[in-house]
Amino acid sequence: MGVDKKRSQNSEWRVPEKRLFGFALLGGALGVLGGMYVFHHKTKHRSFRIGVPLLLCLNVGTFYYLLKLILKL
C-alpha cells in the first residue's frame, strides 16, 4: 500500500487493484488493511473498505481451520 501510494503521488506506474486484493486473499489481509489506514490509501474505495475486512475474516477462519487440522484439536 505504501509503494502504491507513493507511486500515485508521483504519477508513476501503479500496483493493480487485483494484485492488492490477491495479496489480501492469500493471507495478507491484515497487512493490506493496516496499510490502508497507515498510508490513508484506498480508504475511500467501497470495494476495499468492505472487501478487505471480509478477506481478513476469511484468512482468520482458514488459518484457524488449518491450525485445528495440524494440531488435531
N, CA, C and O atoms as a Tinker XYZ file with bonds, in Angstrom:
   292  protein
     1  N      0.825000   -1.188000    0.000000    73     2
     2  CA     0.000000    0.000000    0.000000    64     1     3
     3  C      0.869000    1.251000    0.000000    63     2     4     5
     4  O      0.560000    2.230000   -0.679000    81     3
     5  N      1.936000    1.214000    0.751000    73     3     6
     6  CA     2.830000    2.364000    0.806000    64     5     7
     7  C      3.480000    2.648000   -0.535000    63     6     8     9
     8  O      3.588000    3.804000   -0.944000    81     7
     9  N      3.912000    1.597000   -1.222000    73     7    10
    10  CA     4.539000    1.753000   -2.542000    64     9    11
    11  C      3.520000    2.309000   -3.531000    63    10    12    13
    12  O      3.837000    3.219000   -4.297000    81    11
    13  N      2.311000    1.778000   -3.523000    73    11    14
    14  CA     1.284000    2.249000   -4.451000    64    13    15
    15  C      0.907000    3.694000   -4.154000    63    14    16    17
    16  O      0.685000    4.476000   -5.079000    81    15
    17  N      0.832000    4.056000   -2.887000    73    15    18
    18  CA     0.508000    5.434000   -2.509000    64    17    19
    19  C      1.580000    6.389000   -3.020000    63    18    20    21
    20  O      1.267000    7.436000   -3.587000    81    19
    21  N      2.840000    6.027000   -2.820000    73    19    22
    22  CA     3.943000    6.878000   -3.273000    64    21    23
    23  C      3.916000    7.030000   -4.796000    63    22    24    25
    24  O      4.100000    8.125000   -5.327000    81    23
    25  N      3.684000    5.910000   -5.488000    73    23    26
    26  CA     3.626000    5.955000   -6.951000    64    25    27
    27  C      2.448000    6.790000   -7.432000    63    26    28    29
    28  O      2.556000    7.473000   -8.450000    81    27
    29  N      1.340000    6.751000   -6.728000    73    27    30
    30  CA     0.187000    7.550000   -7.143000    64    29    31
    31  C      0.482000    9.037000   -6.986000    63    30    32    33
    32  O      0.050000    9.846000   -7.808000    81    31
    33  N      1.205000    9.396000   -5.950000    73    31    34
    34  CA     1.558000   10.801000   -5.736000    64    33    35
    35  C      2.538000   11.304000   -6.787000    63    34    36    37
    36  O      2.551000   12.493000   -7.107000    81    35
    37  N      3.364000   10.403000   -7.328000    73    35    38
    38  CA     4.367000   10.778000   -8.327000    64    37    39
    39  C      3.912000   10.497000   -9.761000    63    38    40    41
    40  O      4.706000   10.603000  -10.696000    81    39
    41  N      2.643000   10.142000   -9.936000    73    39    42
    42  CA     2.077000    9.815000  -11.258000    64    41    43
    43  C      2.902000    8.751000  -11.981000    63    42    44    45
    44  O      3.168000    8.863000  -13.178000    81    43
    45  N      3.301000    7.722000  -11.242000    73    43    46
    46  CA     4.073000    6.620000  -11.806000    64    45    47
    47  C      3.169000    5.406000  -11.995000    63    46    48    49
    48  O      1.979000    5.437000  -11.681000    81    47
    49  N      3.774000    4.324000  -12.522000    73    47    50
    50  CA     3.062000    3.060000  -12.707000    64    49    51
    51  C      2.524000    2.597000  -11.369000    63    50    52    53
    52  O      3.216000    2.687000  -10.355000    81    51
    53  N      1.293000    2.100000  -11.356000    73    51    54
    54  CA     0.618000    1.727000  -10.110000    64    53    55
    55  C      0.514000    0.224000   -9.963000    63    54    56    57
    56  O      0.577000   -0.518000  -10.943000    81    55
    57  N      0.356000   -0.212000   -8.733000    73    55    58
    58  CA     0.092000   -1.615000   -8.438000    64    57    59
    59  C     -1.388000   -1.848000   -8.748000    63    58    60    61
    60  O     -2.241000   -1.135000   -8.220000    81    59
    61  N     -1.708000   -2.831000   -9.591000    73    59    62
    62  CA    -3.126000   -3.079000   -9.918000    64    61    63
    63  C     -3.937000   -3.479000   -8.674000    63    62    64    65
    64  O     -3.440000   -4.171000   -7.786000    81    63
    65  N     -5.188000   -3.026000   -8.636000    73    63    66
    66  CA    -6.053000   -3.350000   -7.502000    64    65    67
    67  C     -6.240000   -4.855000   -7.367000    63    66    68    69
    68  O     -6.349000   -5.367000   -6.253000    81    67
    69  N     -6.278000   -5.569000   -8.490000    73    67    70
    70  CA    -6.403000   -7.030000   -8.431000    64    69    71
    71  C     -5.244000   -7.638000   -7.656000    63    70    72    73
    72  O     -5.436000   -8.602000   -6.916000    81    71
    73  N     -4.048000   -7.090000   -7.814000    73    71    74
    74  CA    -2.889000   -7.611000   -7.115000    64    73    75
    75  C     -2.985000   -7.330000   -5.607000    63    74    76    77
    76  O     -2.613000   -8.174000   -4.792000    81    75
    77  N     -3.480000   -6.157000   -5.248000    73    75    78
    78  CA    -3.654000   -5.834000   -3.829000    64    77    79
    79  C     -4.669000   -6.780000   -3.187000    63    78    80    81
    80  O     -4.466000   -7.264000   -2.073000    81    79
    81  N     -5.770000   -7.037000   -3.910000    73    79    82
    82  CA    -6.755000   -7.993000   -3.403000    64    81    83
    83  C     -6.174000   -9.401000   -3.378000    63    82    84    85
    84  O     -6.500000  -10.188000   -2.489000    81    83
    85  N     -5.327000   -9.725000   -4.332000    73    83    86
    86  CA    -4.671000  -11.037000   -4.351000    64    85    87
    87  C     -3.805000  -11.257000   -3.131000    63    86    88    89
    88  O     -3.823000  -12.335000   -2.537000    81    87
    89  N     -3.039000  -10.231000   -2.750000    73    87    90
    90  CA    -2.232000  -10.326000   -1.529000    64    89    91
    91  C     -3.130000  -10.560000   -0.314000    63    90    92    93
    92  O     -2.824000  -11.380000    0.552000    81    91
    93  N     -4.237000   -9.828000   -0.267000    73    91    94
    94  CA    -5.167000   -9.968000    0.849000    64    93    95
    95  C     -5.776000  -11.363000    0.880000    63    94    96    97
    96  O     -5.915000  -11.956000    1.949000    81    95
    97  N     -6.137000  -11.883000   -0.272000    73    95    98
    98  CA    -6.752000  -13.206000   -0.356000    64    97    99
    99  C     -5.789000  -14.303000    0.082000    63    98   100   101
   100  O     -6.197000  -15.278000    0.714000    81    99
   101  N     -4.521000  -14.145000   -0.251000    73    99   102
   102  CA    -3.528000  -15.184000    0.051000    64   101   103
   103  C     -2.931000  -15.072000    1.451000    63   102   104   105
   104  O     -1.838000  -15.579000    1.702000    81   103
   105  N     -3.632000  -14.421000    2.349000    73   103   106
   106  CA    -3.196000  -14.389000    3.741000    64   105   107
   107  C     -2.681000  -13.050000    4.213000    63   106   108   109
   108  O     -2.264000  -12.923000    5.364000    81   107
   109  N     -2.699000  -12.050000    3.355000    73   107   110
   110  CA    -2.155000  -10.757000    3.740000    64   109   111
   111  C     -3.200000   -9.695000    4.021000    63   110   112   113
   112  O     -2.902000   -8.503000    3.950000    81   111
   113  N     -4.413000  -10.103000    4.337000    73   111   114
   114  CA    -5.488000   -9.131000    4.547000    64   113   115
   115  C     -5.199000   -8.197000    5.710000    63   114   116   117
   116  O     -5.528000   -7.012000    5.647000    81   115
   117  N     -4.590000   -8.713000    6.770000    73   115   118
   118  CA    -4.277000   -7.854000    7.917000    64   117   119
   119  C     -3.269000   -6.779000    7.509000    63   118   120   121
   120  O     -3.408000   -5.622000    7.906000    81   119
   121  N     -2.270000   -7.144000    6.732000    73   119   122
   122  CA    -1.287000   -6.182000    6.260000    64   121   123
   123  C     -1.880000   -5.155000    5.317000    63   122   124   125
   124  O     -1.559000   -3.969000    5.400000    81   123
   125  N     -2.753000   -5.610000    4.413000    73   123   126
   126  CA    -3.407000   -4.689000    3.478000    64   125   127
   127  C     -4.302000   -3.724000    4.244000    63   126   128   129
   128  O     -4.309000   -2.525000    3.967000    81   127
   129  N     -5.048000   -4.242000    5.196000    73   127   130
   130  CA    -5.937000   -3.396000    5.992000    64   129   131
   131  C     -5.125000   -2.384000    6.796000    63   130   132   133
   132  O     -5.472000   -1.204000    6.851000    81   131
   133  N     -4.057000   -2.845000    7.412000    73   131   134
   134  CA    -3.192000   -1.927000    8.158000    64   133   135
   135  C     -2.587000   -0.877000    7.250000    63   134   136   137
   136  O     -2.550000    0.301000    7.603000    81   135
   137  N     -2.111000   -1.293000    6.077000    73   135   138
   138  CA    -1.536000   -0.360000    5.119000    64   137   139
   139  C     -2.528000    0.667000    4.625000    63   138   140   141
   140  O     -2.172000    1.819000    4.376000    81   139
   141  N     -3.779000    0.248000    4.482000    73   139   142
   142  CA    -4.813000    1.181000    4.041000    64   141   143
   143  C     -4.916000    2.365000    4.997000    63   142   144   145
   144  O     -5.026000    3.513000    4.568000    81   143
   145  N     -4.880000    2.077000    6.282000    73   143   146
   146  CA    -5.085000    3.137000    7.262000    64   145   147
   147  C     -3.800000    3.842000    7.663000    63   146   148   149
   148  O     -3.837000    5.022000    8.014000    81   147
   149  N     -2.670000    3.158000    7.622000    73   147   150
   150  CA    -1.400000    3.814000    7.911000    64   149   151
   151  C     -1.064000    4.822000    6.809000    63   150   152   153
   152  O     -0.643000    5.944000    7.091000    81   151
   153  N     -1.255000    4.412000    5.554000    73   151   154
   154  CA    -0.906000    5.267000    4.421000    64   153   155
   155  C     -2.104000    6.052000    3.877000    63   154   156   157
   156  O     -1.959000    6.804000    2.913000    81   155
   157  N     -3.274000    5.888000    4.475000    73   155   158
   158  CA    -4.501000    6.548000    4.012000    64   157   159
   159  C     -4.681000    6.334000    2.515000    63   158   160   161
   160  O     -4.865000    7.276000    1.744000    81   159
   161  N     -4.621000    5.068000    2.134000    73   159   162
   162  CA    -4.672000    4.719000    0.716000    64   161   163
   163  C     -5.791000    3.724000    0.468000    63   162   164   165
   164  O     -5.892000    2.706000    1.153000    81   163
   165  N     -6.622000    4.019000   -0.502000    73   163   166
   166  CA    -7.758000    3.185000   -0.907000    64   165   167
   167  C     -8.862000    3.151000    0.151000    63   166   168   169
   168  O     -9.739000    2.290000    0.093000    81   167
   169  N     -8.834000    4.066000    1.111000    73   167   170
   170  CA    -9.835000    4.051000    2.179000    64   169   171
   171  C    -11.184000    4.585000    1.714000    63   170   172   173
   172  O    -12.192000    4.360000    2.384000    81   171
   173  N    -11.228000    5.284000    0.587000    73   171   174
   174  CA   -12.499000    5.797000    0.067000    64   173   175
   175  C    -13.148000    4.825000   -0.909000    63   174   176   177
   176  O    -14.297000    5.015000   -1.308000    81   175
   177  N    -12.415000    3.787000   -1.294000    73   175   178
   178  CA   -12.957000    2.802000   -2.229000    64   177   179
   179  C    -13.824000    1.809000   -1.460000    63   178   180   181
   180  O    -13.344000    1.102000   -0.574000    81   179
   181  N    -15.097000    1.767000   -1.811000    73   179   182
   182  CA   -16.036000    0.872000   -1.125000    64   181   183
   183  C    -15.578000   -0.588000   -1.207000    63   182   184   185
   184  O    -15.709000   -1.341000   -0.243000    81   183
   185  N    -15.040000   -0.978000   -2.366000    73   183   186
   186  CA   -14.611000   -2.368000   -2.541000    64   185   187
   187  C    -13.498000   -2.735000   -1.560000    63   186   188   189
   188  O    -13.427000   -3.877000   -1.106000    81   187
   189  N    -12.643000   -1.790000   -1.234000    73   187   190
   190  CA   -11.576000   -2.056000   -0.274000    64   189   191
   191  C    -12.087000   -1.966000    1.163000    63   190   192   193
   192  O    -11.700000   -2.773000    2.009000    81   191
   193  N    -12.954000   -0.990000    1.446000    73   191   194
   194  CA   -13.483000   -0.837000    2.809000    64   193   195
   195  C    -14.293000   -2.051000    3.240000    63   194   196   197
   196  O    -14.297000   -2.404000    4.420000    81   195
   197  N    -14.975000   -2.692000    2.301000    73   195   198
   198  CA   -15.805000   -3.859000    2.622000    64   197   199
   199  C    -15.045000   -5.157000    2.339000    63   198   200   201
   200  O    -15.070000   -6.088000    3.144000    81   199
   201  N    -14.378000   -5.207000    1.199000    73   199   202
   202  CA   -13.733000   -6.445000    0.759000    64   201   203
   203  C    -12.572000   -6.896000    1.612000    63   202   204   205
   204  O    -12.455000   -8.084000    1.915000    81   203
   205  N    -11.714000   -5.980000    2.005000    73   203   206
   206  CA   -10.527000   -6.373000    2.774000    64   205   207
   207  C    -10.908000   -6.905000    4.163000    63   206   208   209
   208  O    -10.360000   -7.929000    4.570000    81   207
   209  N    -11.817000   -6.265000    4.909000    73   207   210
   210  CA   -12.225000   -6.874000    6.181000    64   209   211
   211  C    -12.869000   -8.257000    6.010000    63   210   212   213
   212  O    -12.680000   -9.140000    6.847000    81   211
   213  N    -13.633000   -8.441000    4.921000    73   211   214
   214  CA   -14.215000   -9.763000    4.669000    64   213   215
   215  C    -13.119000  -10.788000    4.377000    63   214   216   217
   216  O    -13.189000  -11.928000    4.835000    81   215
   217  N    -12.114000  -10.378000    3.617000    73   215   218
   218  CA   -10.989000  -11.277000    3.355000    64   217   219
   219  C    -10.201000  -11.567000    4.630000    63   218   220   221
   220  O     -9.661000  -12.661000    4.792000    81   219
   221  N    -10.134000  -10.595000    5.529000    73   219   222
   222  CA    -9.473000  -10.829000    6.820000    64   221   223
   223  C    -10.225000  -11.906000    7.606000    63   222   224   225
   224  O     -9.603000  -12.786000    8.201000    81   223
   225  N    -11.541000  -11.839000    7.611000    73   223   226
   226  CA   -12.343000  -12.884000    8.277000    64   225   227
   227  C    -12.092000  -14.238000    7.624000    63   226   228   229
   228  O    -11.963000  -15.248000    8.315000    81   227
   229  N    -12.025000  -14.260000    6.309000    73   227   230
   230  CA   -11.729000  -15.494000    5.590000    64   229   231
   231  C    -10.339000  -16.012000    5.953000    63   230   232   233
   232  O    -10.162000  -17.211000    6.168000    81   231
   233  N     -9.357000  -15.122000    6.021000    73   231   234
   234  CA    -7.994000  -15.506000    6.415000    64   233   235
   235  C     -7.968000  -16.109000    7.811000    63   234   236   237
   236  O     -7.358000  -17.156000    8.029000    81   235
   237  N     -8.628000  -15.449000    8.751000    73   235   238
   238  CA    -8.644000  -15.938000   10.138000    64   237   239
   239  C     -9.313000  -17.304000   10.196000    63   238   240   241
   240  O     -8.802000  -18.219000   10.842000    81   239
   241  N    -10.449000  -17.450000    9.528000    73   239   242
   242  CA   -11.145000  -18.734000    9.514000    64   241   243
   243  C    -10.318000  -19.836000    8.890000    63   242   244   245
   244  O    -10.297000  -20.960000    9.392000    81   243
   245  N     -9.635000  -19.526000    7.799000    73   243   246
   246  CA    -8.782000  -20.508000    7.127000    64   245   247
   247  C     -7.610000  -20.911000    8.006000    63   246   248   249
   248  O     -7.302000  -22.097000    8.131000    81   247
   249  N     -6.953000  -19.925000    8.617000    73   247   250
   250  CA    -5.820000  -20.229000    9.488000    64   249   251
   251  C     -6.255000  -21.045000   10.706000    63   250   252   253
   252  O     -5.547000  -21.955000   11.137000    81   251
   253  N     -7.427000  -20.712000   11.257000    73   251   254
   254  CA    -7.946000  -21.471000   12.392000    64   253   255
   255  C     -8.207000  -22.917000   11.983000    63   254   256   257
   256  O     -7.839000  -23.847000   12.701000    81   255
   257  N     -8.846000  -23.103000   10.825000    73   255   258
   258  CA    -9.146000  -24.439000   10.332000    64   257   259
   259  C     -7.862000  -25.230000   10.105000    63   258   260   261
   260  O     -7.773000  -26.390000   10.509000    81   259
   261  N     -6.880000  -24.626000    9.473000    73   259   262
   262  CA    -5.605000  -25.316000    9.218000    64   261   263
   263  C     -4.888000  -25.635000   10.519000    63   262   264   265
   264  O     -4.334000  -26.724000   10.670000    81   263
   265  N     -4.894000  -24.708000   11.451000    73   263   266
   266  CA    -4.265000  -24.945000   12.755000    64   265   267
   267  C     -4.955000  -26.087000   13.483000    63   266   268   269
   268  O     -4.303000  -26.929000   14.100000    81   267
   269  N     -6.273000  -26.109000   13.406000    73   267   270
   270  CA    -7.035000  -27.173000   14.035000    64   269   271
   271  C     -6.719000  -28.529000   13.397000    63   270   272   273
   272  O     -6.626000  -29.539000   14.094000    81   271
   273  N     -6.556000  -28.546000   12.081000    73   271   274
   274  CA    -6.175000  -29.776000   11.378000    64   273   275
   275  C     -4.791000  -30.262000   11.782000    63   274   276   277
   276  O     -4.579000  -31.450000   12.028000    81   275
   277  N     -3.864000  -29.333000   11.844000    73   275   278
   278  CA    -2.478000  -29.683000   12.150000    64   277   279
   279  C     -2.336000  -30.177000   13.590000    63   278   280   281
   280  O     -1.661000  -31.172000   13.856000    81   279
   281  N     -2.979000  -29.469000   14.505000    73   279   282
   282  CA    -2.863000  -29.822000   15.924000    64   281   283
   283  C     -3.905000  -30.834000   16.375000    63   282   284   285
   284  O     -3.852000  -31.335000   17.498000    81   283
   285  N     -4.853000  -31.131000   15.491000    73   283   286
   286  CA    -5.934000  -32.084000   15.766000    64   285   287
   287  C     -6.650000  -31.774000   17.080000    63   286   288   289
   288  O     -6.821000  -32.635000   17.943000    81   287
   289  N     -7.060000  -30.512000   17.194000    73   287   290
   290  CA    -7.752000  -30.088000   18.410000    64   289   291
   291  C     -9.197000  -30.505000   18.389000    63   290   292
   292  O     -9.933000  -30.230000   19.336000    81   291
